[in-house]
C-alpha cells in the first residue's frame, strides 16, 4: 500500500473496496468506498461551482474586451487623427509599424505578466494575486485614457502596462479553476474562460459600433472607460470568493480547504469524494514540504516534464496560429477592404458568432473528449481558410471591391464558419488541456511558460500581420491553413485524452508514456498505485526511463493501454 492509503486510513469513514463502476465520461476503473459516511451521487454542477467558474472568468472577459475594442479604434476617424499619420492629401492613417505597435505591445506585457504571475501566485495566493493584477490593469487604463494629442506612444505604454495584468490573469484564472473545480465539470468550467473572452470581444464590438460615428474623443474614450467597470468587478468581487482549496491546504488552512470543497462539490462533510480529494491533497502537501527549496529549473528535470512543457508551449502557439486573431485584431480593416459598407457591423456579426458558438464548446469538451474535438476543429478551420483565401485572392476585385460583392459576402460567410470551429474547439479546449497537463508540483511555473508562448505568438501575429497582408494579401490564409494541418497532427500523435480523468491519472499516463492514440482505452490503477510525479520525487517509485521499463508492475499496467496492445515504453 502506498502513502495515499496510509493517509486515507487516518481519516474516519475511509475504507476501500474494488469496484468497476465509473463516473460519467470516464474510461478509468474507479473505486467505491463503504463505511459510516455519505456515498451518495455527486451533483454534476452546484450553484457554488457555477458561480465560481463564471465570475472568475471575468479575467477572460477583460482580455476579450480589449481585443475587440482595439480593432475598432484603428478604424475610428478621431483616433486616427489624434494618434495616426498624415497623407499628403490631408487624410489620416496608421502605418504598419505604428498600428502593429499599438496592437501588439499589449501582448509583450501579457507575455511578461504570464511569466511573473506564477511565482507571485505561489507567494500570495491565487485570490489575492488576481486582486493585485487588477490594480495594475487600472494603472494601464489610466495611462491610455490620459493620452494627449499625437502622443501615440502613451497609448503603447499604457497597453503594455495593462498587458501585465491581462497576462497574469490569463494564467491565474485557469489555474484557480483547475485547482477548485470538481473533476466532472473541470473541463467545462475552465472553458468558461474562453467563453468570456468571446463575450468581451462581442460587447466591445457592439460598443464600438455605438460610438464610432462620434467626432470627438468620446468615440474611443467611452469604450475604454467602460473597461474600468469590468476590472473593478473582478478585482473587488474576488475578495468575497474563497482561495483555491489546494492552496489553502498547503498553507495550513485544512478546515477552510475542506469547507470550500464541500461547497463546490455540493455534498455533506462526510462524503467519500471529499475524503478522497483531501487524501490526495495531503499527499502532495507532504511532498512539497520535502522539496521546499526547489529551484525553478527543476521543472525541466521532473518526470517527462521537458516533453510536457514542449507540448504545452506548442499547443498554445498553435492556438494563435489557427489565425483567429487575424479576424479579431484587424477584422474592421480586413472587411473594409472587401467593400463592406460598415465593417463595424461585420465585426459584430463575427463577435456574435464567436460568443454564441463557444457555448457549444462547453458541451463538446466534456462529451466528445479533447482529442476528437481538436482534430475535427482543425480540419474544419483548414477548409474555411482555404476557401476564404482563395476567394479573396482569385475572385475579389481588390482595387474596386464593390465590383465583386458576392465574393465579399462569401468571405464573410466562411469567416463566420471559421469562428464557429475555433470557438467550439481550439478556443476553449487548449486552456483546459494546459491546465491538466502538469502535476501540482510544477503547475504554476509550467503553465506560466505555456501561457507565455500564447502571448509571444499573439505579439508576433499582431505586429507582423499588417506587413504580411500588405505583401501577400488574402493568401495569408494559406499560411494559417498549413498551421491548422500541423495542429491536427500534433494533437493526434502527442495529446493524451483527459476527459473524465483526475489530474493524478493524467500525470501517470504521461509518466508511463501511454500512447496518445490509445489513451481513451487506458485503465487506471487504484489511487495508491498511481505512478505520479510526487511519488517519484519521494523515492516511492524507482524512477522513469530504464527503471520504469524494468518494473514488472509498471510494465503490466502499461499493457492495459489497449486490448492486445501496449503503451509506449519509457525512453
Residue pairs with C-beta under 8 A, 6 or more apart in sequence:
1 528
2 528
2 529
2 535
2 540
3 283
3 286
3 528
3 535
3 538
3 540
4 279
4 280
4 283
4 527
4 528
4 530
5 16
5 528
7 279
7 282
7 283
7 286
8 14
8 16
8 275
8 276
8 279
8 528
11 275
11 278
11 279
12 36
12 37
12 270
13 35
13 36
13 37
13 270
13 275
14 33
14 35
14 37
14 275
14 279
15 33
15 34
15 35
16 31
16 33
16 526
17 31
17 32
17 33
17 34
18 31
18 526
19 30
19 31
19 32
20 29
20 30
21 30
21 32
22 28
22 29
22 30
22 500
23 30
23 183
23 184
23 500
24 44
24 184
24 500
25 184
25 366
25 367
25 499
25 500
26 499
26 500
26 501
27 500
27 520
27 521
27 522
27 523
28 500
28 501
28 502
28 505
28 522
28 523
28 524
29 523
29 524
29 525
30 524
31 526
31 527
32 39
32 272
33 39
33 272
33 275
33 276
36 270
37 270
37 271
37 272
37 275
38 267
38 268
38 270
38 271
38 272
39 271
39 272
40 267
40 271
42 182
42 184
42 265
42 266
42 267
42 271
42 273
43 265
43 266
43 267
44 184
44 185
45 185
46 263
46 264
46 265
46 266
47 266
48 263
48 264
48 266
49 180
49 181
49 182
49 185
49 189
49 264
49 265
49 266
52 177
52 180
52 181
52 189
52 241
52 264
53 177
53 181
53 185
53 188
53 189
53 190
53 192
54 192
54 196
55 234
55 237
55 238
55 241
56 130
56 173
56 176
56 177
56 234
56 238
56 241
57 173
57 177
57 192
57 193
57 195
57 196
58 196
58 230
58 233
58 234
58 237
59 130
59 166
59 169
59 170
59 172
59 173
59 193
59 196
59 234
60 169
60 170
60 173
60 192
60 193
60 194
60 195
60 196
60 197
60 200
61 196
61 197
61 199
61 200
61 203
61 230
62 137
62 166
62 169
62 200
62 227
62 230
62 231
62 234
63 110
63 166
63 169
63 170
63 197
63 200
64 196
64 197
64 198
64 199
64 200
64 201
64 202
64 204
65 200
65 201
65 203
65 204
65 227
65 230
66 106
66 162
66 166
66 200
66 204
66 227
67 197
67 200
67 201
67 204
67 325
67 328
67 329
68 200
68 201
68 202
68 203
68 204
68 205
68 208
68 328
68 347
68 351
69 204
69 207
69 208
69 220
69 223
69 224
69 227
70 102
70 103
70 106
70 159
70 329
71 205
71 208
71 328
71 329
71 330
71 331
71 332
71 333
71 347
72 204
72 205
72 208
72 209
72 212
72 223
72 332
72 344
72 347
73 79
73 208
73 220
73 223
74 80
74 94
74 99
74 102
74 103
74 330
74 332
74 333
75 212
75 332
75 333
75 336
75 343
75 344
76 208
76 212
76 219
76 220
77 92
77 215
77 219
78 214
78 215
78 216
78 217
78 219
78 220
79 219
79 220
80 92
80 93
80 94
81 92
82 147
82 149
82 150
82 217
83 94
83 98
83 102
83 147
83 150
83 151
83 152
83 155
84 92
84 93
84 94
84 98
84 152
85 92
85 93
85 94
85 95
85 98
86 92
87 93
94 102
96 466
96 467
96 470
98 152
99 466
100 462
100 463
100 464
100 465
100 466
100 467
101 156
101 463
102 152
102 155
102 156
102 159
103 329
103 330
103 462
103 463
104 458
104 459
104 462
104 463
105 156
105 157
105 159
105 160
105 163
106 159
106 160
106 162
106 163
106 166
106 462
107 163
107 455
107 456
107 458
107 459
107 462
107 463
108 160
108 163
108 455
108 459
109 140
109 159
109 160
109 161
109 162
109 163
109 164
109 165
109 166
109 167
110 163
110 164
110 166
110 167
110 170
110 455
110 458
111 163
111 167
111 452
111 455
111 456
111 459
112 163
112 164
112 167
113 133
113 163
113 164
113 165
113 166
113 167
113 168
113 169
113 170
113 171
114 167
114 168
114 170
114 171
114 448
114 451
114 452
114 454
114 455
115 448
115 449
115 452
116 164
116 168
116 448
117 129
117 133
117 167
117 168
117 169
117 171
117 172
117 448
118 171
118 444
118 445
118 447
118 448
119 296
119 444
119 445
119 448
120 129
120 132
120 168
121 129
121 171
121 172
121 175
121 444
122 444
124 132
125 243
125 244
125 247
125 251
126 172
126 175
126 176
126 179
126 243
126 244
126 247
127 176
127 238
127 239
127 241
127 242
127 243
127 244
129 168
129 172
130 169
130 172
130 173
130 176
130 234
130 235
130 238
131 235
131 236
131 238
131 239
133 164
133 165
133 168
133 169
133 172
134 165
134 169
134 231
134 232
134 234
134 235
134 238
135 165
135 235
136 161
136 162
136 164
136 165
136 168
137 162
137 164
137 165
137 166
137 169
137 231
137 235
138 228
138 231
138 232
138 235
139 161
139 162
140 158
140 159
140 160
140 161
140 162
140 163
140 164
140 165
141 158
141 162
141 224
141 227
141 228
141 231
142 158
143 154
143 157
143 158
143 161
144 154
144 155
144 158
144 159
144 162
144 224
145 158
145 221
145 224
145 225
146 154
147 154
147 155
147 158
148 154
163 455
165 231
167 451
167 452
167 455
169 234
170 193
170 451
170 454
170 455
171 444
171 447
171 448
171 451
173 193
174 190
174 193
174 431
174 432
174 434
174 435
174 447
175 244
175 435
175 443
175 444
175 447
176 244
177 186
177 189
177 190
177 192
177 193
177 435
178 186
178 190
178 435
178 436
178 443
178 503
179 244
179 245
179 246
179 247
179 440
180 242
180 244
180 245
180 246
180 260
180 264
181 189
181 190
181 264
182 264
182 265
182 273
183 500
183 501
183 502
183 503
184 500
185 366
186 432
186 435
186 436
187 365
187 366
187 370
187 429
187 432
187 436
187 498
187 499
188 362
188 363
188 365
188 366
190 428
190 431
190 432
190 435
191 358
191 361
191 362
191 365
191 428
191 429
191 431
191 432
192 362
192 428
193 428
193 431
194 358
194 361
194 423
194 427
194 428
194 431
195 355
195 358
195 359
195 361
195 362
195 428
197 427
198 351
198 354
198 355
198 358
198 423
198 427
199 355
200 230
201 328
201 351
201 354
201 355
202 348
202 351
202 352
202 354
202 355
204 223
204 351
205 344
205 347
205 348
205 350
205 351
206 348
206 351
207 222
207 223
207 226
208 223
208 344
208 347
209 344
209 345
209 347
209 348
211 218
211 219
211 220
211 222
211 223
212 219
212 344
213 219
214 222
242 248
242 256
242 259
242 260
242 263
243 253
243 256
243 260
245 256
245 257
245 258
245 260
245 261
245 264
245 281
246 257
246 281
246 284
246 440
248 254
248 256
248 257
248 260
249 257
249 278
249 281
249 282
249 285
250 281
250 284
250 285
250 288
254 278
257 278
257 281
258 269
258 274
258 278
261 274
261 277
261 278
262 268
262 269
262 271
262 274
265 271
265 273
265 274
267 273
267 274
276 527
279 527
280 502
280 504
280 527
283 534
284 440
284 441
284 534
287 441
287 534
287 537
287 538
288 441
290 537
290 538
291 441
291 537
294 441
296 445
298 442
299 305
299 309
299 442
299 445
299 446
299 449
300 306
300 309
302 439
302 441
302 442
302 533
302 537
303 510
303 511
303 533
303 536
303 543
303 544
304 510
304 511
304 513
304 544
305 438
305 442
305 446
305 533
307 510
308 437
308 438
308 446
308 510
309 446
309 449
309 450
311 437
311 494
311 495
312 433
312 434
312 437
312 438
312 446
312 447
312 449
312 450
312 453
313 449
313 450
313 453
314 453
314 490
315 430
315 433
315 434
315 450
315 490
315 491
315 495
316 430
316 434
316 450
316 451
316 453
316 454
316 457
317 453
317 454
317 456
317 457
318 426
318 430
318 483
318 486
318 487
318 490
319 426
319 427
319 430
319 454
320 454
320 457
320 458
320 461
321 457
321 461
321 480
321 483
321 484
321 487
322 378
322 381
322 422
322 426
322 480
322 483
322 484
322 487
323 381
323 385
323 418
323 477
323 480
323 483
323 484
324 418
324 419
324 422
324 426
324 427
325 458
325 461
325 462
326 334
326 461
326 465
326 476
326 480
327 334
327 350
327 415
327 418
327 419
328 350
328 354
329 461
329 462
329 465
330 465
330 466
330 469
331 343
331 346
331 347
331 350
332 343
332 344
332 346
332 347
333 343
334 343
334 469
335 343
335 346
335 347
335 408
335 411
335 412
336 343
337 398
337 401
338 392
338 396
338 401
338 407
338 408
338 411
338 412
339 400
339 401
339 402
339 404
339 405
339 408
340 346
340 408
340 412
346 412
349 412
349 416
350 415
350 416
350 419
353 416
353 419
353 420
353 423
354 419
354 422
354 423
354 427
355 423
356 423
357 419
357 420
357 423
357 424
358 423
358 424
358 427
358 428
360 420
360 423
360 424
361 423
361 424
361 425
361 427
361 428
361 429
362 428
364 373
364 424
364 425
364 429
365 373
365 428
365 429
365 432
365 499
366 499
369 497
369 499
369 520
370 429
370 432
370 433
370 495
370 497
370 498
370 499
371 491
371 492
371 495
371 497
371 516
371 519
371 520
373 424
373 425
373 429
374 425
374 426
374 429
374 430
374 487
374 488
374 491
374 495
375 488
375 491
375 492
376 425
377 421
377 422
377 424
377 425
377 426
377 429
378 425
378 426
378 484
378 485
378 487
378 488
378 491
379 484
379 488
380 417
380 420
380 421
380 425
381 418
381 421
381 422
381 426
381 480
381 484
382 481
382 484
382 485
382 488
384 414
384 415
384 417
384 418
384 421
385 414
385 418
385 477
385 478
385 480
385 481
385 484
386 477
386 478
386 481
387 410
387 414
388 411
388 414
388 415
388 418
388 474
388 477
389 474
389 475
389 476
389 477
389 478
389 481
391 407
391 410
391 411
391 414
391 474
392 398
392 407
392 411
392 473
392 474
392 475
392 477
393 473
393 474
393 475
395 404
395 407
395 410
396 404
396 407
396 408
396 411
396 474
397 403
397 404
397 407
398 473
401 407
401 408
411 474
426 487
432 498
433 495
433 498
434 447
434 450
434 451
435 447
436 498
436 501
436 503
436 506
437 446
437 450
437 506
437 510
438 446
438 447
439 503
439 507
439 532
439 533
439 534
440 503
440 534
441 533
441 534
441 537
442 533
465 476
468 476
468 479
469 476
492 516
492 517
493 516
493 517
494 516
495 516
496 506
496 509
496 510
496 514
496 516
496 519
497 516
497 519
497 520
498 506
499 520
501 509
501 524
504 527
504 530
504 532
505 524
505 530
507 530
507 532
507 533
508 524
508 525
508 530
508 531
508 532
509 519
509 522
511 531
511 532
511 533
511 536
511 544
511 548
511 570
512 531
512 548
512 554
512 557
512 558
512 567
512 570
513 558
513 567
513 568
513 569
513 570
513 571
514 522
514 558
514 561
514 567
514 568
515 561
515 562
515 565
515 567
515 568
518 561
518 562
518 565
518 567
519 561
521 561
521 562
521 563
522 560
522 561
522 562
522 567
523 560
524 530
525 557
529 553
529 557
531 541
531 548
531 554
531 557
535 541
536 543
536 544
541 548
541 551
541 554
542 548
542 550
542 551
544 570
545 570
545 571
546 570
548 554
548 569
548 570
549 555
549 569
549 570
555 569
558 566
558 567
558 569
559 565
559 566
559 567
561 567
